[in-house]
Amino acid sequence: MPRRREPVPFAFVAEADRFRSNVTPPPTEPASAGRIAGRCLLGLTIVAALAGSLILGMPALTITHSPAGTQQSQVSHGR
């Protein structure tokens, strides 16, 4: 990585690009059975909600072909 050529007011800012920590993060604990079950239930709930919204929303998205001429002729004959 090329070094910066512009002046930097603080030395630690210039050295921050190549700083590496010597502190290792703690090891991750294995997920418990309850946590795995909770994640599965959350995933199934989200999938079921999306599927339900599609099933309930499909009738609203369908295009019904109703003849407009018969509705206008019924109105005109009504007078």
N, C-alpha and C positions, 0 to 999 in steps of 0.2 A: 504494500500500500504506500503510495507516495506521501511524503511529508508535506505538511502545509507550509507555504511560503509567506503567508501574511502574518503579521505580528499578533500574538494572542496575549491578552492581559494577564491571564493566570496560567501558571505552568501546568497545573493538573488538568486543565481543559485540553491542552495540547497533547498530554500523555494519555488521555482517556481512550484514544483509539486503539492503543495496544495494551491496555490494562487487562489482565486476566486474574480472576479471583482464585485463591488457593483453598477456598472453603467449599467443601462438597455438600450438596444438599442432602437432607436425611433420606434414607431409603423409603420408597413408597410401600405402604402396607397393602397386602392383598385384599381385594374387595370381599366383603363378607357375603353370605348367601342372601341376607336381607337386602343389602344394597343392590346386588345383582337383580333380585326379584323386583325391587322398586324401579330400577331402570327399565326392565322389561315391561312392567305395567305402564310406565309413563310412555314408552314407545308405542305400545299397543293402543293406549288411549288416544295418542295423537293420530295414529293411522286410522282408528275407528272414527274419530271426529272428521278427518278429511274425507273418508269414504261416505260418512253420513251426510256431510254437506253436499257432496256430489250427487248422492241419491235424491236428497230433498230438493236440490237446486236444478236438477235436469228438467223437470216439467216447466219451470219458469224460463228455461233457455230454449225450449222448443218453439218453432214457428208454426202457428196454426193458420191454415189457408182458408179463411172464411170469405166467401164471395161478397164483395162490397156492393155489387149491383143489386142483389136481392134486398139488402138492408135499405138502400136508398129507394127502391121501388115500393117497399112496404110503407115507408114514411110518406111517399108521394101519394099512394093510394088511400092513405088514412084521411086525407082532407076531403 
